[in-house]
Amino acid sequence: MRSSIACVSGLALALASCGAPKLALPADPIGKAATCGVVAAADARSKTQVSAPLAIDAQGEIVHYALLAGAADGRFSQDKAAAVMQQMQQIKDKIVDGKWQALVGPCKAAFPEADPARPISLPKDTLQSEMGCYTLGKFMVRALSTQGPAYEEQLLKYGELNRKLDPKVAVALNRRGIRSDEARKAEQDTALARAVKLGTPTKVMNACSARYA
């Protein structure tokens, strides 16, 4: 009888310990950004009807983590941002099935630039401001175009803004003697890294539209 009770008690303890696994932020920057991106997606989805597309600002908050990882060194790396997006797909089920709510606070602490309440202030330097808006707009168009027709209106606005900024950026680069493809790419990568750190990308783009559209 005692043996049976012990077995039942052991089984009860084992079952009690099951359920959603505990999660922690990875130490590596790519894994950390990917984890927080999935947490942001899970948080946004928990506040939205399952069949409804996420709001554009919520999508921006998710993408922001990939952008921040790409901008970590002060010069934007498309490879790092792509690595975050890829890893998000790989770990999303594990994160969503786990206790992801416990990571909301750690993600806020790890990525203060991702705070949606962060005030947006575009650079005073005209070239940096225009180029930051231009390069961020290009990235957001690529990112949102993979999400189907839900963000078509926003894509059109970003595309129109970029068409207005394209000649301005070209003229500004020429005036500063920045003409080679390599030098221009370096300027663009630096400007994008700065724009990414200003705040949530959709709100940065709103500020860009208010100034340049």
C-alpha positions in Angstrom: 0.0 0.0 0.0 2.8 2.4 0.9 4.5 1.6 -2.3 1.3 2.4 -4.3 0.8 5.7 -2.4 4.4 6.6 -3.1 4.0 5.9 -6.8 0.8 7.9 -7.0 2.4 10.8 -5.1 5.4 10.7 -7.4 3.2 10.7 -10.5 1.2 13.6 -9.2 4.4 15.6 -8.6 5.6 14.7 -12.1 2.3 15.8 -13.6 2.3 19.0 -11.6 5.7 19.9 -12.9 4.6 19.5 -16.5 2.9 22.3 -18.5 4.4 25.3 -20.3 8.2 25.2 -20.1 10.1 28.0 -18.4 11.9 30.3 -20.8 14.9 32.6 -20.6 16.5 35.1 -22.9 19.5 33.7 -24.8 22.9 35.3 -24.3 23.7 35.7 -28.0 22.4 38.9 -29.6 20.6 37.1 -32.5 18.9 34.6 -30.3 17.9 37.3 -27.9 16.4 39.5 -30.6 14.6 36.6 -32.2 13.1 35.5 -28.8 11.9 39.0 -28.1 10.4 39.3 -31.6 8.4 36.1 -31.0 7.3 37.4 -27.5 6.1 40.6 -29.1 4.2 38.6 -31.7 2.6 36.4 -29.1 1.7 39.4 -27.0 0.1 41.2 -30.0 -1.8 38.1 -31.1 -3.1 37.6 -27.5 -4.9 41.0 -27.9 -6.3 40.4 -31.4 -8.9 38.1 -32.8 -7.2 35.0 -34.2 -8.5 35.6 -37.8 -7.7 39.3 -37.9 -4.3 40.6 -39.1 -2.2 42.4 -36.6 -2.2 46.2 -36.5 0.6 47.8 -38.5 2.2 49.2 -35.3 2.2 45.6 -33.8 4.0 44.4 -37.0 6.4 47.2 -36.7 7.2 46.2 -33.1 7.9 42.6 -34.1 10.2 43.6 -37.0 11.9 46.1 -34.8 13.9 43.4 -33.0 15.5 42.2 -36.2 16.3 45.8 -37.1 17.9 46.4 -33.7 20.1 43.3 -34.0 21.1 44.5 -37.5 22.0 48.0 -36.1 23.9 46.8 -33.0 27.3 47.8 -34.4 26.3 51.2 -35.6 26.3 50.2 -39.2 23.3 48.2 -40.3 23.8 44.5 -41.2 21.2 43.0 -43.4 22.6 39.5 -42.7 22.1 39.9 -38.9 18.6 41.2 -39.4 17.8 38.2 -41.7 19.3 35.8 -39.2 16.9 37.1 -36.5 13.9 36.7 -38.8 14.9 33.2 -39.7 15.5 32.2 -36.1 12.1 33.6 -35.2 10.5 31.1 -37.5 12.5 28.3 -36.0 11.7 29.0 -32.3 8.2 30.5 -32.4 6.4 27.3 -31.5 8.6 26.7 -28.5 8.2 30.2 -27.2 4.4 30.4 -27.8 3.9 27.0 -26.1 6.1 28.2 -23.1 5.6 30.8 -20.5 6.4 33.7 -22.9 4.6 36.2 -20.7 7.5 36.0 -18.2 9.9 37.4 -20.9 8.0 40.6 -21.6 9.8 42.4 -18.8 13.3 41.1 -19.7 12.7 42.0 -23.4 11.8 45.6 -22.4 15.0 45.8 -20.3 17.2 44.3 -23.1 15.8 46.5 -25.8 14.8 49.9 -24.4 14.6 51.3 -28.0 11.7 49.0 -28.7 9.4 50.8 -26.2 6.3 51.9 -28.2 6.1 55.0 -25.9 9.6 56.2 -26.8 9.4 59.7 -28.3 10.6 60.0 -31.9 13.0 62.8 -32.9 14.5 62.7 -36.4 18.2 63.7 -36.8 18.9 67.4 -37.3 21.3 66.6 -40.1 19.3 66.7 -43.3 21.2 63.9 -45.1 21.0 61.6 -42.1 17.3 62.3 -41.6 16.4 61.9 -45.3 18.6 58.8 -45.7 17.3 57.2 -42.5 13.7 57.6 -43.6 14.6 56.4 -47.1 16.4 53.2 -46.0 14.0 52.4 -43.2 11.1 52.8 -45.7 12.8 50.3 -48.1 13.3 47.8 -45.3 9.7 48.1 -44.1 8.3 47.7 -47.6 10.3 44.4 -48.0 9.2 43.2 -44.6 5.5 44.0 -44.9 5.1 42.9 -48.5 5.6 39.3 -47.3 2.5 39.6 -45.0 -0.1 39.6 -47.8 -2.6 42.4 -48.7 -3.3 43.5 -45.1 -0.8 46.3 -45.2 -1.2 47.4 -48.8 -2.3 51.0 -47.9 0.8 51.4 -45.7 3.0 50.0 -48.4 1.7 52.5 -50.9 2.5 55.3 -48.5 6.0 54.1 -47.8 6.6 53.6 -51.5 5.4 57.1 -52.3 7.6 58.7 -49.6 10.6 56.8 -50.9 10.0 58.1 -54.4 10.1 61.6 -53.0 13.2 61.0 -51.0 15.2 59.2 -53.7 16.3 62.3 -55.7 16.9 64.3 -52.5 19.2 61.7 -51.1 21.1 61.4 -54.4 21.6 65.2 -54.6 22.7 65.4 -50.9 25.2 62.6 -51.4 26.7 64.2 -54.5 27.0 67.6 -52.7 29.1 65.9 -50.0 31.3 64.1 -52.6 29.9 60.7 -51.7 29.7 59.1 -55.1 31.1 55.5 -55.1 28.7 52.6 -54.5 30.8 51.5 -51.6 30.8 54.9 -49.9 27.0 55.4 -50.5 26.2 52.0 -49.0 28.3 52.8 -45.9 26.3 56.1 -45.5 23.0 54.3 -46.0 23.9 51.5 -43.5 25.0 54.1 -40.9 21.8 56.2 -41.4 19.6 53.1 -41.2 21.3 52.0 -37.9 20.6 55.4 -36.4 17.0 55.4 -37.6 16.3 52.0 -36.2 17.4 53.1 -32.7 15.1 56.1 -32.7 12.0 54.0 -31.8 9.4 51.7 -33.2 9.8 51.7 -37.0 6.2 52.5 -37.9 6.3 55.5 -35.6 9.6 56.6 -37.1 8.0 56.3 -40.5 5.1 58.4 -39.3 7.6 61.1 -38.3 9.3 60.8 -41.7 5.9 61.2 -43.5 5.1 64.3 -41.4 8.4 65.9 -42.4 8.8 64.8 -46.0 5.5 63.6 -47.5 
